[in-house]
Amino acid sequence: MLFAAPGGGNMGDQAMADVFCEQVEGDIRVLLMKPEAVVVPHYGSGSRRGVVVTGLMSRNPVTFIRAFSRLGRLLRRASSLSITGADIMDGGYNVHASLFRWRLALAAQRAGVPTRVLGFSWNGRAPRSVTYAAARAAKAGAALYVRDPLSRARMAKASIGPTHEASDTVFSLRQRDEDTEIFRRLRDARAEGHRIALVNASALVSKRVDQPAEYGAVLGALRDSGYLPVLLPHVHRGPGGDMTAIQQVVDANPDAPWYVVEELLRPAQIRALLSLTDVVVTGRMHLGIMALSTGTPAFIISTQGKVEGLGQLFGCDELAVTAEDGLGDVIAGRVADRNLLDSMRARIADHLPRVTALSGRNFSGLVSRAAEPAPFGGSEPIRAASRVSVIIPTHKRAAFLPSSIGSVLSQTRQPVEVIVCSDVSDEETESAVHTLAATTDVPLRYVYDPATPGGASASRNGGAAVAQGDVLAFLDDDDVWEPGYLQAAIDAAAAEGTDMAVVARWMVKGDTRVEAPVLAPNKTAQDVVAVSLGTTGSNMVLTRDAFVRSGGFDESIPVKNDTDFFFRFLLAGHTYTSVAERLALQVKHGTGQLTGNTERRAAGTKIYMAKHAVHLRARDRRHLRLSYFRIRYHLAKNPLFKYTYLALALINYSPQKYFEERSIRRAWIKLEAIR
């Protein structure tokens, strides 16, 4: 069973229904919320039939319950449910429609119907309600096939997972229909030696910029470069369709287009045109996807920050054009650059087999004619020959850097570089780094970007973004490593074929060392969601790929950054090795550290609880509430509030918790006693 996209005159929505029916054999029922949503194609073997269930989007409770009851009866006869995802799942277009799809996925999965959401993207600004609903569906077991690496990283950062690496389903579409007047015209023009450009003017772009003026520059550049521009709609429905935008472009530039297609073509007809096309300019995603699937360079105007992920898939960042004033000149410069277009064609051809294989993953496990496994595995684990970049976040601690950086430069296994990332402009820190750089052959860089938000998480992410190594090792500016730290971490992870090594550590104050908890092997994401079992910002060494796929560090939470990251790392399906030898030193000095009882830590704990609400068990919530009320107890000045928080803390305490914390508490008390 396929829950179709809204459709109703949208070529992309039709393409996603077409490819499902083309790829999946057996009987298919396409659920439609209105009769005109999509035309159910008859590709493949088995029966294909549309089933209209009106009222699913109704806000009238009686109408909705009646419609959902009918949907439930249909699902009881289904062997699986696939939900068309694309752009609608993150709430960017319609929060109500997004919530319904996620709740449908949750209900079907819980009812025993294997459910998946096909090839969708995530804009990183989803409403909290949509993020929560997506996390619930994923936790229930619904399979989420995310169509680009940027979206997958955004979802990982939001603790939505696990997810499956995929690409858009339309990359698997193979149908082609040459029986149109415009195809014959283009074929004749090609025979005469002309080059063709397909151009879509989108109603979405019209909301952002003066599209007729911007497209005037594009059409002029195409004409000057010898192309015949063909304008065509992608969406053909009422005021939200593209024909109004196209007509405005034509009125403003009457001599620029060579041909204007006024009807909405079917996906198979578009694919036929693309076989004759040299370049595509579009404000709609799926026209660009179909162009790329045929090896044709495309420039896609981004209105929701999602096209950038498509560019990452093909190694062609230039295919994404931000919807802002001046976009016409940007596109004009690119379509006129023959070297750029040739380079894009080569990169598209190189990446297309992998992207097509990723698209096929959407249908894995269904009865599929294209069931060949993708010719690649998951993330590459740490290898003995891995190149290590060390990243040190800092905040006005120039006095600490000689120790931390010195411990890195003293490693028996030298890193390929050391990157010191500051979240504030600090001449003293920059000078200290430059002074140390003059004493070593290891490249040592100071990085400060005023556009980057403050905090250690943002600094770590900034360092990872510019790092050259395939393995990242993080070290806080006030901590140090023993000389054998990096070698032991790499050797252990390489021996077990894991994505991360977590090294045991000492807690240090002055000359006193106390054993910190050691991370046991084989912990699950659920085990670590509420409490750090041995990870800090100074004892994790992991692959760049795993770091990116896990979403990096979350800049929005001021505390528990390492716990949050390690939880998401495990939630994304990555693996770790625990190194029992204590080679990391976590230094306790009491000058601006976040481990104390501060207002920021209390607020951060509340933010953390809200972010991971879906994943928290009752005991996890008790643990976090206990931490929160303990901090409030220490901060409170009013005796009434103080003892109220003490009572609330005791309510969330337990004998089991007491024994779990006893050794850690004694260790920290011992350190706190040192003067």
ABEGO torsion letter per residue (X at the ends): XBBBBAEGGBAAAAAAAAAAAAABBEBBBBBBABAAABBBBABEBEBBBBBBBBGAABABAAAAAAAAAAAAAAAAABABBBBBAEAAAAGAABAAAAAAAAAAAAAAAAAGBBBBBBGBBBAGABBAAAAAAAAAAAAAGBBBBBABAAAAAAAAAAGBOBBBBBBBAAAABABBBABBAAAAAAAAAAAAGBBBBBBBBBAAAAAABBAAAAAAAAAAAAAAAGBBBBBBBABBBEAABAAAAAAAAAAABAAABABBBABBBBAAAAAAAAAABABBBBABAAAAAAAAAAGBBBBBBBAAGAAAAAAAAAGBAAABBBBBBGAAAAAAAAAABAAAAAAAAAAAAAAAAAAAAAAAAAABGBBBABABBBABBBBBBBBAABBBBBBBBBBGBAAAAAAAAAAAAABABBBABBBBBBABBBAAAAAAAAAAAAABABBBBBBBBAABBBEAAAAAAAAAAABABABBBBBBAABBBBAAAAAAAAAAAAAAGBABBBBBBBBBBEABBBBBBBBBBGBBAAAAAABBAGBBAAABBBBAAAAAAAGEBBAABABGAAAAAAAAAAAAGBBBBBBABBABBBBBAGBGBAABBBAAAAAAAAAAAAAAAAABBAAAAAAAAAAAAAAAAAABABAAAAAAAAAAAAAABBAAAAAAAAAAAAAAAAAAABX
